[in-house]
């Protein structure tokens, strides 16, 4: 059965929410489990080794986004021959990338004890790095084989594939830690097993989505390779940006705090993890518009693209704001209930102070991220990538300065990240959207951002009032607090953020559900 655009969007939204919600719960349960069994130092070592993996992609080409873009563009024009050429060319490029990545990971593992002092954990850290490199190389192939789903806007199905691997990975970690040993090596084994499971599922699904797909060297095209490489160059820089934002802090902490650095990395990660967790939970939902935007671009429907991006930014900001605000206001009780005795209270308090610094700027950083859909659809990612790179470099300089010279400690590192992300979101992005898509500043600031930001400020006041009235002492009370605050936010979003036709649609859906419930009740 063929779904309409709205039905497919609804299915994607529901599937992504379910998948990312499940992943979020698993992460929430896994972190205290691992800290308790591994200890702060070994857990910090694991995080530090994983940081190397965030930098290694700089030695390769990030061709995954390029393949998705060009294949989707070809499918939008119903040019299956061109789509096949890009798939075959992309597969060869991805194979070369995976080989280079594995070699880089192995060399890095060989010299790891010389790069950073890890004491008795050096040997296990080397083995862990090799396993993580192999797992990452495997995900490269998973990405290319999920392209048929992406081109058909089946984003919910992509998330199911990823979640399946994450579930296998989590179960492997738990079982090996309980029955064998809570070690770095078993963590690496679990990571590789999860990646292999996702890969096998993706391969089997790819040929069902593209029955005409024929992976052959004969279909490798020089022109297609040139397009993929030129597009991927900026995506590769994007991996450096991600590493500087979310990996550099671990190296800085180890450098500044010396032997105590591994434990401080663990403390910092407890506060910093909410940023990538919320980003990974909500970003896939926001990226629903990416294949749609690419299809609109292939058909030169500029006005529809502008209308879609304003609505997407408005709703994305509205979506991310309540989570960021609530976790920021309730940071202390949330960490106490989440971590229990796995982390001492002073360490929890130190981590809690960094959470609002990360999450409040994330409202605009993640809220404006749908603009990436236009950048990708128009193949205009050079300037956004350079802007993000400048911001990432400033993040390292500012964060290090505030941490070391201003005496702000871990909060200084978080401030560098928060300030630079917010500056890009409200400074560069509206300028570039105006330049390449003709989107006015009025549409961006007033039409897209003003109402959800105002609602977020009111919501913060409501959360503070409820917290001062009664601080939660268990998960039930925390859930009730969120339900009360969330109800207020939902009413506000319905009244001032939703567009009139979406309010009518939501009201009609609610009435339809209520009518179905009443019809099932016995007379």
One Martini backbone bead per residue (centre of mass of N, CA, C, O) as a GRO file, in nm:
protein
  523
    1UNK     BB    1   0.095   0.037   0.024
    2UNK     BB    2   0.050   0.370  -0.044
    3UNK     BB    3   0.162   0.656   0.098
    4UNK     BB    4   0.128   0.949   0.201
    5UNK     BB    5   0.304   1.211   0.307
    6UNK     BB    6   0.166   1.231   0.587
    7UNK     BB    7   0.176   0.930   0.658
    8UNK     BB    8   0.482   0.898   0.639
    9UNK     BB    9   0.550   1.114   0.849
   10UNK     BB   10   0.398   0.978   1.082
   11UNK     BB   11   0.552   0.711   1.074
   12UNK     BB   12   0.830   0.829   1.118
   13UNK     BB   13   0.774   0.970   1.384
   14UNK     BB   14   0.680   0.722   1.546
   15UNK     BB   15   0.930   0.542   1.497
   16UNK     BB   16   1.147   0.736   1.605
   17UNK     BB   17   1.037   0.776   1.889
   18UNK     BB   18   1.048   0.478   1.970
   19UNK     BB   19   1.349   0.424   1.914
   20UNK     BB   20   1.479   0.664   2.074
   21UNK     BB   21   1.343   0.601   2.341
   22UNK     BB   22   1.471   0.324   2.380
   23UNK     BB   23   1.765   0.421   2.366
   24UNK     BB   24   1.750   0.615   2.606
   25UNK     BB   25   1.685   0.405   2.820
   26UNK     BB   26   1.934   0.231   2.781
   27UNK     BB   27   2.141   0.452   2.851
   28UNK     BB   28   2.036   0.516   3.136
   29UNK     BB   29   2.100   0.219   3.239
   30UNK     BB   30   2.403   0.177   3.145
   31UNK     BB   31   2.582   0.390   3.280
   32UNK     BB   32   2.562   0.310   3.586
   33UNK     BB   33   2.643   0.018   3.538
   34UNK     BB   34   2.934   0.080   3.430
   35UNK     BB   35   3.044   0.258   3.657
   36UNK     BB   36   3.008   0.049   3.887
   37UNK     BB   37   3.187  -0.188   3.745
   38UNK     BB   38   3.446  -0.008   3.644
   39UNK     BB   39   3.470   0.275   3.723
   40UNK     BB   40   3.589   0.588   3.672
   41UNK     BB   41   3.861   0.528   3.529
   42UNK     BB   42   3.772   0.310   3.318
   43UNK     BB   43   3.543   0.474   3.197
   44UNK     BB   44   3.725   0.711   3.110
   45UNK     BB   45   3.900   0.539   2.922
   46UNK     BB   46   3.678   0.462   2.726
   47UNK     BB   47   3.612   0.753   2.639
   48UNK     BB   48   3.896   0.823   2.535
   49UNK     BB   49   3.913   0.605   2.315
   50UNK     BB   50   3.654   0.695   2.161
   51UNK     BB   51   3.770   0.969   2.071
   52UNK     BB   52   3.952   0.865   1.842
   53UNK     BB   53   3.715   0.787   1.651
   54UNK     BB   54   3.626   1.090   1.594
   55UNK     BB   55   3.906   1.150   1.427
   56UNK     BB   56   3.956   0.932   1.199
   57UNK     BB   57   3.757   1.034   0.965
   58UNK     BB   58   3.964   1.251   0.855
   59UNK     BB   59   4.116   1.011   0.676
   60UNK     BB   60   3.845   1.017   0.526
   61UNK     BB   61   3.543   0.971   0.344
   62UNK     BB   62   3.213   1.110   0.374
   63UNK     BB   63   2.992   0.941   0.159
   64UNK     BB   64   2.709   0.893   0.271
   65UNK     BB   65   2.556   1.166   0.223
   66UNK     BB   66   2.615   1.172  -0.082
   67UNK     BB   67   2.463   0.920  -0.164
   68UNK     BB   68   2.185   1.003  -0.060
   69UNK     BB   69   2.154   1.256  -0.231
   70UNK     BB   70   2.200   1.145  -0.530
   71UNK     BB   71   1.998   0.913  -0.523
   72UNK     BB   72   1.746   1.077  -0.449
   73UNK     BB   73   1.762   1.268  -0.691
   74UNK     BB   74   1.729   1.042  -0.903
   75UNK     BB   75   1.459   0.928  -0.801
   76UNK     BB   76   1.299   1.197  -0.835
   77UNK     BB   77   1.362   1.157  -1.166
   78UNK     BB   78   1.355   0.847  -1.243
   79UNK     BB   79   1.679   0.764  -1.247
   80UNK     BB   80   1.798   0.449  -1.218
   81UNK     BB   81   2.077   0.447  -1.350
   82UNK     BB   82   2.200   0.670  -1.176
   83UNK     BB   83   2.146   0.541  -0.904
   84UNK     BB   84   2.323   0.290  -0.959
   85UNK     BB   85   2.589   0.438  -1.003
   86UNK     BB   86   2.603   0.563  -0.718
   87UNK     BB   87   2.596   0.300  -0.560
   88UNK     BB   88   2.849   0.167  -0.683
   89UNK     BB   89   3.047   0.398  -0.636
   90UNK     BB   90   2.994   0.418  -0.329
   91UNK     BB   91   3.089   0.136  -0.252
   92UNK     BB   92   3.383   0.169  -0.336
   93UNK     BB   93   3.439   0.416  -0.159
   94UNK     BB   94   3.361   0.273   0.109
   95UNK     BB   95   3.574   0.052   0.099
   96UNK     BB   96   3.819   0.240   0.106
   97UNK     BB   97   3.741   0.379   0.370
   98UNK     BB   98   3.745   0.127   0.554
   99UNK     BB   99   4.041   0.053   0.511
  100UNK     BB  100   4.165   0.316   0.612
  101UNK     BB  101   4.035   0.311   0.892
  102UNK     BB  102   4.162   0.046   0.993
  103UNK     BB  103   4.455   0.134   0.962
  104UNK     BB  104   4.436   0.381   1.147
  105UNK     BB  105   4.342   0.229   1.399
  106UNK     BB  106   4.587   0.036   1.424
  107UNK     BB  107   4.807   0.251   1.445
  108UNK     BB  108   4.690   0.400   1.687
  109UNK     BB  109   4.700   0.153   1.877
  110UNK     BB  110   5.009   0.110   1.868
  111UNK     BB  111   5.060   0.430   1.981
  112UNK     BB  112   4.887   0.487   2.236
  113UNK     BB  113   5.094   0.477   2.482
  114UNK     BB  114   5.248   0.736   2.361
  115UNK     BB  115   5.007   0.944   2.355
  116UNK     BB  116   4.892   0.808   2.634
  117UNK     BB  117   4.850   0.767   2.973
  118UNK     BB  118   4.720   0.427   3.096
  119UNK     BB  119   4.885   0.213   3.210
  120UNK     BB  120   4.740  -0.097   3.268
  121UNK     BB  121   4.521  -0.018   3.023
  122UNK     BB  122   4.674  -0.018   2.747
  123UNK     BB  123   4.618  -0.294   2.613
  124UNK     BB  124   4.306  -0.284   2.624
  125UNK     BB  125   4.287  -0.016   2.462
  126UNK     BB  126   4.398  -0.122   2.197
  127UNK     BB  127   4.180  -0.337   2.147
  128UNK     BB  128   3.939  -0.148   2.158
  129UNK     BB  129   4.017   0.032   1.914
  130UNK     BB  130   3.996  -0.194   1.703
  131UNK     BB  131   3.699  -0.264   1.748
  132UNK     BB  132   3.587   0.024   1.690
  133UNK     BB  133   3.694   0.042   1.402
  134UNK     BB  134   3.537  -0.202   1.291
  135UNK     BB  135   3.255  -0.096   1.361
  136UNK     BB  136   3.270   0.164   1.192
  137UNK     BB  137   3.326   0.030   0.918
  138UNK     BB  138   3.055  -0.123   0.915
  139UNK     BB  139   2.866   0.132   0.912
  140UNK     BB  140   2.928   0.222   0.627
  141UNK     BB  141   2.762  -0.009   0.492
  142UNK     BB  142   2.497   0.047   0.629
  143UNK     BB  143   2.450   0.327   0.501
  144UNK     BB  144   2.433   0.237   0.201
  145UNK     BB  145   2.195   0.015   0.251
  146UNK     BB  146   1.986   0.258   0.347
  147UNK     BB  147   1.929   0.434   0.093
  148UNK     BB  148   1.661   0.317  -0.019
  149UNK     BB  149   1.499   0.417   0.227
  150UNK     BB  150   1.567   0.716   0.206
  151UNK     BB  151   1.455   0.765  -0.088
  152UNK     BB  152   1.157   0.661   0.041
  153UNK     BB  153   1.120   0.786   0.335
  154UNK     BB  154   1.223   0.536   0.540
  155UNK     BB  155   1.316   0.627   0.851
  156UNK     BB  156   1.196   0.427   1.050
  157UNK     BB  157   1.344   0.175   0.940
  158UNK     BB  158   1.629   0.273   0.996
  159UNK     BB  159   1.593   0.289   1.308
  160UNK     BB  160   1.537  -0.010   1.350
  161UNK     BB  161   1.811  -0.113   1.259
  162UNK     BB  162   1.980   0.044   1.464
  163UNK     BB  163   1.837  -0.057   1.723
  164UNK     BB  164   1.904  -0.354   1.697
  165UNK     BB  165   2.208  -0.315   1.737
  166UNK     BB  166   2.186  -0.172   2.015
  167UNK     BB  167   2.055  -0.405   2.167
  168UNK     BB  168   2.277  -0.612   2.122
  169UNK     BB  169   2.499  -0.445   2.251
  170UNK     BB  170   2.376  -0.412   2.535
  171UNK     BB  171   2.341  -0.713   2.601
  172UNK     BB  172   2.641  -0.785   2.574
  173UNK     BB  173   2.744  -0.605   2.797
  174UNK     BB  174   2.579  -0.717   3.032
  175UNK     BB  175   2.657  -1.020   3.010
  176UNK     BB  176   2.969  -0.989   3.020
  177UNK     BB  177   2.981  -0.829   3.290
  178UNK     BB  178   2.842  -1.052   3.464
  179UNK     BB  179   2.982  -1.341   3.352
  180UNK     BB  180   3.278  -1.225   3.310
  181UNK     BB  181   3.378  -0.896   3.249
  182UNK     BB  182   3.437  -0.547   3.322
  183UNK     BB  183   3.566  -0.465   3.019
  184UNK     BB  184   3.705  -0.319   2.744
  185UNK     BB  185   3.694  -0.560   2.552
  186UNK     BB  186   3.390  -0.634   2.579
  187UNK     BB  187   3.295  -0.365   2.475
  188UNK     BB  188   3.414  -0.397   2.189
  189UNK     BB  189   3.265  -0.654   2.111
  190UNK     BB  190   2.979  -0.539   2.137
  191UNK     BB  191   3.008  -0.316   1.923
  192UNK     BB  192   3.061  -0.508   1.682
  193UNK     BB  193   2.809  -0.685   1.696
  194UNK     BB  194   2.598  -0.463   1.651
  195UNK     BB  195   2.704  -0.372   1.369
  196UNK     BB  196   2.668  -0.645   1.221
  197UNK     BB  197   2.364  -0.669   1.251
  198UNK     BB  198   2.282  -0.410   1.102
  199UNK     BB  199   2.419  -0.481   0.834
  200UNK     BB  200   2.259  -0.740   0.758
  201UNK     BB  201   1.985  -0.606   0.745
  202UNK     BB  202   2.047  -0.385   0.533
  203UNK     BB  203   2.119  -0.574   0.297
  204UNK     BB  204   1.842  -0.723   0.279
  205UNK     BB  205   1.673  -0.454   0.231
  206UNK     BB  206   1.795  -0.318  -0.024
  207UNK     BB  207   1.684  -0.525  -0.248
  208UNK     BB  208   1.387  -0.455  -0.187
  209UNK     BB  209   1.399  -0.147  -0.255
  210UNK     BB  210   1.621  -0.227  -0.501
  211UNK     BB  211   1.570  -0.458  -0.743
  212UNK     BB  212   1.777  -0.313  -0.963
  213UNK     BB  213   2.022  -0.372  -0.807
  214UNK     BB  214   2.381  -0.362  -0.926
  215UNK     BB  215   2.677  -0.463  -0.803
  216UNK     BB  216   2.934  -0.316  -1.010
  217UNK     BB  217   3.221  -0.217  -1.169
  218UNK     BB  218   3.076  -0.127  -1.437
  219UNK     BB  219   2.908   0.111  -1.269
  220UNK     BB  220   3.148   0.275  -1.237
  221UNK     BB  221   3.177   0.638  -1.213
  222UNK     BB  222   3.365   0.916  -1.257
  223UNK     BB  223   3.156   1.142  -1.220
  224UNK     BB  224   3.029   1.033  -0.963
  225UNK     BB  225   3.290   1.034  -0.796
  226UNK     BB  226   3.340   1.336  -0.810
  227UNK     BB  227   3.080   1.421  -0.668
  228UNK     BB  228   3.124   1.264  -0.403
  229UNK     BB  229   3.398   1.385  -0.322
  230UNK     BB  230   3.321   1.688  -0.317
  231UNK     BB  231   3.096   1.650  -0.106
  232UNK     BB  232   3.268   1.486   0.113
  233UNK     BB  233   3.477   1.692   0.204
  234UNK     BB  234   3.272   1.848   0.391
  235UNK     BB  235   3.183   1.605   0.560
  236UNK     BB  236   3.462   1.555   0.679
  237UNK     BB  237   3.481   1.822   0.828
  238UNK     BB  238   3.235   1.757   1.005
  239UNK     BB  239   3.386   1.543   1.178
  240UNK     BB  240   3.575   1.750   1.307
  241UNK     BB  241   3.362   1.918   1.442
  242UNK     BB  242   3.253   1.695   1.625
  243UNK     BB  243   3.523   1.635   1.768
  244UNK     BB  244   3.570   1.922   1.887
  245UNK     BB  245   3.303   1.929   2.051
  246UNK     BB  246   3.291   1.595   2.170
  247UNK     BB  247   3.622   1.520   2.218
  248UNK     BB  248   3.827   1.739   2.323
  249UNK     BB  249   3.759   1.748   2.628
  250UNK     BB  250   3.904   1.485   2.712
  251UNK     BB  251   4.191   1.585   2.648
  252UNK     BB  252   4.187   1.840   2.820
  253UNK     BB  253   4.135   1.707   3.091
  254UNK     BB  254   4.385   1.523   3.093
  255UNK     BB  255   4.584   1.762   3.073
  256UNK     BB  256   4.486   1.941   3.325
  257UNK     BB  257   4.444   1.687   3.552
  258UNK     BB  258   4.589   1.436   3.491
  259UNK     BB  259   4.544   1.165   3.688
  260UNK     BB  260   4.238   1.283   3.738
  261UNK     BB  261   4.112   1.284   3.446
  262UNK     BB  262   3.941   1.023   3.423
  263UNK     BB  263   3.732   1.099   3.640
  264UNK     BB  264   3.653   1.375   3.509
  265UNK     BB  265   3.539   1.256   3.251
  266UNK     BB  266   3.304   1.113   3.383
  267UNK     BB  267   3.170   1.363   3.505
  268UNK     BB  268   3.138   1.524   3.240
  269UNK     BB  269   2.967   1.309   3.085
  270UNK     BB  270   2.709   1.331   3.261
  271UNK     BB  271   2.650   1.621   3.145
  272UNK     BB  272   2.718   1.593   2.828
  273UNK     BB  273   2.526   1.352   2.729
  274UNK     BB  274   2.255   1.511   2.682
  275UNK     BB  275   2.318   1.633   2.413
  276UNK     BB  276   2.354   1.377   2.224
  277UNK     BB  277   2.095   1.238   2.314
  278UNK     BB  278   1.893   1.451   2.223
  279UNK     BB  279   1.999   1.469   1.938
  280UNK     BB  280   1.953   1.162   1.863
  281UNK     BB  281   1.640   1.166   1.931
  282UNK     BB  282   1.555   1.429   1.742
  283UNK     BB  283   1.707   1.453   1.472
  284UNK     BB  284   1.561   1.227   1.307
  285UNK     BB  285   1.291   1.379   1.315
  286UNK     BB  286   1.395   1.631   1.163
  287UNK     BB  287   1.511   1.458   0.904
  288UNK     BB  288   1.249   1.400   0.748
  289UNK     BB  289   1.286   1.648   0.536
  290UNK     BB  290   1.526   1.576   0.353
  291UNK     BB  291   1.408   1.408   0.117
  292UNK     BB  292   1.188   1.618   0.052
  293UNK     BB  293   1.383   1.852  -0.017
  294UNK     BB  294   1.528   1.707  -0.250
  295UNK     BB  295   1.277   1.672  -0.426
  296UNK     BB  296   1.209   1.975  -0.449
  297UNK     BB  297   1.478   2.054  -0.580
  298UNK     BB  298   1.449   1.869  -0.837
  299UNK     BB  299   1.166   2.061  -0.899
  300UNK     BB  300   1.193   2.372  -0.835
  301UNK     BB  301   1.046   2.436  -0.528
  302UNK     BB  302   1.108   2.710  -0.356
  303UNK     BB  303   0.855   2.790  -0.189
  304UNK     BB  304   0.820   2.514  -0.053
  305UNK     BB  305   1.094   2.519   0.090
  306UNK     BB  306   1.048   2.771   0.267
  307UNK     BB  307   0.794   2.672   0.411
  308UNK     BB  308   0.922   2.415   0.532
  309UNK     BB  309   1.156   2.544   0.700
  310UNK     BB  310   0.990   2.720   0.889
  311UNK     BB  311   0.819   2.495   1.011
  312UNK     BB  312   1.053   2.313   1.107
  313UNK     BB  313   1.186   2.515   1.303
  314UNK     BB  314   0.943   2.570   1.479
  315UNK     BB  315   0.889   2.268   1.564
  316UNK     BB  316   1.173   2.189   1.661
  317UNK     BB  317   1.194   2.394   1.889
  318UNK     BB  318   0.937   2.296   2.033
  319UNK     BB  319   1.044   2.002   2.080
  320UNK     BB  320   1.325   2.058   2.239
  321UNK     BB  321   1.267   2.255   2.477
  322UNK     BB  322   1.134   2.084   2.714
  323UNK     BB  323   1.372   1.895   2.761
  324UNK     BB  324   1.598   2.102   2.815
  325UNK     BB  325   1.459   2.256   3.044
  326UNK     BB  326   1.390   2.029   3.243
  327UNK     BB  327   1.679   1.910   3.278
  328UNK     BB  328   1.802   2.176   3.379
  329UNK     BB  329   1.621   2.228   3.631
  330UNK     BB  330   1.640   1.896   3.719
  331UNK     BB  331   1.939   1.798   3.743
  332UNK     BB  332   1.984   1.705   4.037
  333UNK     BB  333   1.751   1.491   4.073
  334UNK     BB  334   1.818   1.326   3.821
  335UNK     BB  335   2.104   1.231   3.903
  336UNK     BB  336   2.024   1.099   4.171
  337UNK     BB  337   1.823   0.888   4.043
  338UNK     BB  338   2.014   0.770   3.822
  339UNK     BB  339   2.301   0.708   3.987
  340UNK     BB  340   2.312   0.717   4.281
  341UNK     BB  341   2.602   0.536   4.405
  342UNK     BB  342   2.796   0.547   4.145
  343UNK     BB  343   2.805   0.859   4.234
  344UNK     BB  344   2.895   1.106   4.404
  345UNK     BB  345   2.753   1.397   4.506
  346UNK     BB  346   2.976   1.600   4.421
  347UNK     BB  347   2.988   1.497   4.129
  348UNK     BB  348   2.693   1.553   4.059
  349UNK     BB  349   2.703   1.860   4.110
  350UNK     BB  350   2.916   1.920   3.894
  351UNK     BB  351   2.749   1.806   3.654
  352UNK     BB  352   2.485   1.978   3.690
  353UNK     BB  353   2.615   2.260   3.612
  354UNK     BB  354   2.650   2.180   3.295
  355UNK     BB  355   2.371   2.124   3.168
  356UNK     BB  356   2.253   2.410   3.097
  357UNK     BB  357   2.495   2.492   2.918
  358UNK     BB  358   2.421   2.282   2.700
  359UNK     BB  359   2.090   2.291   2.658
  360UNK     BB  360   1.995   2.581   2.599
  361UNK     BB  361   2.151   2.617   2.323
  362UNK     BB  362   2.020   2.360   2.190
  363UNK     BB  363   1.751   2.477   2.107
  364UNK     BB  364   1.873   2.640   1.857
  365UNK     BB  365   2.064   2.434   1.734
  366UNK     BB  366   1.838   2.213   1.683
  367UNK     BB  367   1.604   2.392   1.575
  368UNK     BB  368   1.787   2.487   1.309
  369UNK     BB  369   1.875   2.208   1.165
  370UNK     BB  370   1.679   2.191   0.910
  371UNK     BB  371   1.864   2.365   0.724
  372UNK     BB  372   2.036   2.125   0.622
  373UNK     BB  373   1.837   2.035   0.400
  374UNK     BB  374   1.904   2.265   0.202
  375UNK     BB  375   2.208   2.232   0.180
  376UNK     BB  376   2.190   1.944   0.061
  377UNK     BB  377   1.985   1.982  -0.172
  378UNK     BB  378   2.180   2.222  -0.300
  379UNK     BB  379   2.483   2.165  -0.253
  380UNK     BB  380   2.551   2.391   0.012
  381UNK     BB  381   2.808   2.299   0.241
  382UNK     BB  382   3.061   2.475   0.268
  383UNK     BB  383   2.993   2.720   0.450
  384UNK     BB  384   2.872   2.564   0.696
  385UNK     BB  385   3.130   2.402   0.751
  386UNK     BB  386   3.323   2.637   0.804
  387UNK     BB  387   3.159   2.766   1.031
  388UNK     BB  388   3.170   2.515   1.218
  389UNK     BB  389   3.479   2.503   1.238
  390UNK     BB  390   3.521   2.776   1.369
  391UNK     BB  391   3.344   2.714   1.615
  392UNK     BB  392   3.511   2.467   1.715
  393UNK     BB  393   3.774   2.617   1.764
  394UNK     BB  394   3.657   2.827   1.961
  395UNK     BB  395   3.567   2.619   2.166
  396UNK     BB  396   3.849   2.524   2.252
  397UNK     BB  397   3.966   2.798   2.333
  398UNK     BB  398   3.745   2.892   2.529
  399UNK     BB  399   3.724   2.645   2.714
  400UNK     BB  400   4.023   2.638   2.806
  401UNK     BB  401   4.035   2.925   2.921
  402UNK     BB  402   3.803   2.896   3.132
  403UNK     BB  403   3.925   2.651   3.280
  404UNK     BB  404   4.225   2.758   3.340
  405UNK     BB  405   4.216   3.090   3.375
  406UNK     BB  406   3.915   3.143   3.505
  407UNK     BB  407   3.817   2.890   3.692
  408UNK     BB  408   3.556   2.710   3.576
  409UNK     BB  409   3.621   2.447   3.468
  410UNK     BB  410   3.385   2.245   3.339
  411UNK     BB  411   3.202   2.491   3.274
  412UNK     BB  412   3.395   2.615   3.062
  413UNK     BB  413   3.372   2.394   2.850
  414UNK     BB  414   3.065   2.419   2.814
  415UNK     BB  415   3.056   2.718   2.728
  416UNK     BB  416   3.200   2.693   2.459
  417UNK     BB  417   2.986   2.515   2.328
  418UNK     BB  418   2.725   2.683   2.371
  419UNK     BB  419   2.806   2.956   2.237
  420UNK     BB  420   2.887   2.858   1.949
  421UNK     BB  421   2.625   2.716   1.871
  422UNK     BB  422   2.438   2.965   1.903
  423UNK     BB  423   2.583   3.155   1.702
  424UNK     BB  424   2.530   2.987   1.449
  425UNK     BB  425   2.216   2.966   1.468
  426UNK     BB  426   2.162   3.305   1.493
  427UNK     BB  427   2.373   3.400   1.263
  428UNK     BB  428   2.450   3.225   1.009
  429UNK     BB  429   2.194   3.072   0.909
  430UNK     BB  430   2.009   3.313   0.823
  431UNK     BB  431   2.208   3.427   0.618
  432UNK     BB  432   2.226   3.169   0.430
  433UNK     BB  433   1.926   3.135   0.369
  434UNK     BB  434   1.900   3.411   0.226
  435UNK     BB  435   2.111   3.351   0.000
  436UNK     BB  436   2.001   3.049  -0.116
  437UNK     BB  437   1.657   3.084  -0.050
  438UNK     BB  438   1.519   3.370   0.031
  439UNK     BB  439   1.512   3.396   0.341
  440UNK     BB  440   1.396   3.590   0.570
  441UNK     BB  441   1.445   3.727   0.878
  442UNK     BB  442   1.151   3.735   0.960
  443UNK     BB  443   1.088   3.435   0.911
  444UNK     BB  444   1.302   3.328   1.106
  445UNK     BB  445   1.258   3.489   1.379
  446UNK     BB  446   0.940   3.515   1.376
  447UNK     BB  447   0.818   3.263   1.225
  448UNK     BB  448   1.010   3.042   1.379
  449UNK     BB  449   1.133   3.137   1.683
  450UNK     BB  450   0.971   3.322   1.878
  451UNK     BB  451   0.746   3.139   2.001
  452UNK     BB  452   0.911   2.895   2.118
  453UNK     BB  453   1.096   3.071   2.297
  454UNK     BB  454   0.877   3.200   2.470
  455UNK     BB  455   0.763   2.931   2.573
  456UNK     BB  456   1.027   2.833   2.710
  457UNK     BB  457   1.039   3.060   2.923
  458UNK     BB  458   0.773   2.990   3.061
  459UNK     BB  459   0.843   2.693   3.123
  460UNK     BB  460   1.076   2.754   3.317
  461UNK     BB  461   0.897   2.888   3.531
  462UNK     BB  462   0.721   2.642   3.587
  463UNK     BB  463   0.946   2.447   3.676
  464UNK     BB  464   1.048   2.617   3.915
  465UNK     BB  465   0.782   2.622   4.072
  466UNK     BB  466   0.750   2.313   4.106
  467UNK     BB  467   1.026   2.261   4.243
  468UNK     BB  468   0.978   2.453   4.489
  469UNK     BB  469   0.729   2.300   4.590
  470UNK     BB  470   0.853   2.003   4.476
  471UNK     BB  471   1.091   1.773   4.520
  472UNK     BB  472   1.196   1.492   4.384
  473UNK     BB  473   1.237   1.138   4.529
  474UNK     BB  474   1.124   0.996   4.267
  475UNK     BB  475   1.011   0.880   3.967
  476UNK     BB  476   0.714   0.950   4.008
  477UNK     BB  477   0.752   1.250   4.082
  478UNK     BB  478   0.904   1.322   3.826
  479UNK     BB  479   0.677   1.243   3.629
  480UNK     BB  480   0.466   1.440   3.745
  481UNK     BB  481   0.620   1.698   3.692
  482UNK     BB  482   0.635   1.660   3.384
  483UNK     BB  483   0.330   1.642   3.335
  484UNK     BB  484   0.253   1.920   3.437
  485UNK     BB  485   0.446   2.087   3.264
  486UNK     BB  486   0.369   1.956   2.989
  487UNK     BB  487   0.075   2.050   2.981
  488UNK     BB  488   0.136   2.348   2.965
  489UNK     BB  489   0.306   2.332   2.707
  490UNK     BB  490   0.096   2.202   2.518
  491UNK     BB  491  -0.106   2.433   2.531
  492UNK     BB  492   0.087   2.651   2.427
  493UNK     BB  493   0.156   2.513   2.156
  494UNK     BB  494  -0.133   2.505   2.047
  495UNK     BB  495  -0.187   2.823   2.061
  496UNK     BB  496   0.116   2.958   1.945
  497UNK     BB  497   0.260   2.744   1.736
  498UNK     BB  498   0.051   2.626   1.585
  499UNK     BB  499  -0.103   2.607   1.308
  500UNK     BB  500  -0.421   2.619   1.214
  501UNK     BB  501  -0.427   2.348   1.045
  502UNK     BB  502  -0.288   2.183   1.278
  503UNK     BB  503  -0.501   2.228   1.491
  504UNK     BB  504  -0.732   2.100   1.335
  505UNK     BB  505  -0.596   1.824   1.301
  506UNK     BB  506  -0.556   1.760   1.603
  507UNK     BB  507  -0.856   1.783   1.681
  508UNK     BB  508  -0.963   1.566   1.486
  509UNK     BB  509  -0.793   1.334   1.598
  510UNK     BB  510  -0.903   1.344   1.888
  511UNK     BB  511  -1.199   1.294   1.810
  512UNK     BB  512  -1.156   1.023   1.669
  513UNK     BB  513  -1.042   0.872   1.913
  514UNK     BB  514  -1.284   0.920   2.102
  515UNK     BB  515  -1.494   0.780   1.919
  516UNK     BB  516  -1.363   0.499   1.923
  517UNK     BB  517  -1.381   0.454   2.226
  518UNK     BB  518  -1.690   0.482   2.252
  519UNK     BB  519  -1.763   0.251   2.043
  520UNK     BB  520  -1.631   0.018   2.240
  521UNK     BB  521  -1.836   0.065   2.437
  522UNK     BB  522  -2.078  -0.050   2.615
  523UNK     BB  523  -2.427   0.010   2.635
   0.00000   0.00000   0.00000
